[in-house]
Amino acid sequence: MSKQKSLDDYMGVSTRGTRGLGEGYAEQGGGFIQEDDYIVDLHLHSRYSRATSEFMNLQGITRNSKLKGLRLIGSGDALHPAWLKELKASLRPRRWRALRV
C-alpha cells in the first residue's frame, strides 16, 4: 500500500505552521519567502486537457493555488473554446493588464 502524498510532498514547500503568503511567510528550504515575493505557475492545464482532473476548473485552480501560495497562474490551454468561454465569463480585468478571479 502506498502512502498518500501530502501537499508538502508535491510542493517542496513546508506548509505546516504557515498562514499563506497573503498573511505571512511560507518556509522553503530553510529560508523564507516574503509576502511581496511572487510564486507563480505559468503552465497549468484545465479540465479540458487530456488526462487532467475534472476538478481543474477555475474554482479548483484558484482554491489550490491559494493553498500553495501561488500569486500568479497561467493556463497552458487557454485557447480551448470551452475553457476560453469559461475564462471570459468568470475573470475580470485588473489595472495592470492581467485577469483576476
SULLIN-V837597 format. One record per helix or strand. SS is the DSSP state (@ for helix, = for strand). FROM is the first residue (numbers start at 0). LEN is the number of residues. Records with the same first field share a line. If there is no record, write none. Layout:
SS->FROM-LEN  FROM-LEN
This chain:
@->6-5  57-11  80-10
=->13-1  25-3  30-3  39-5  71-4  91-2  98-2
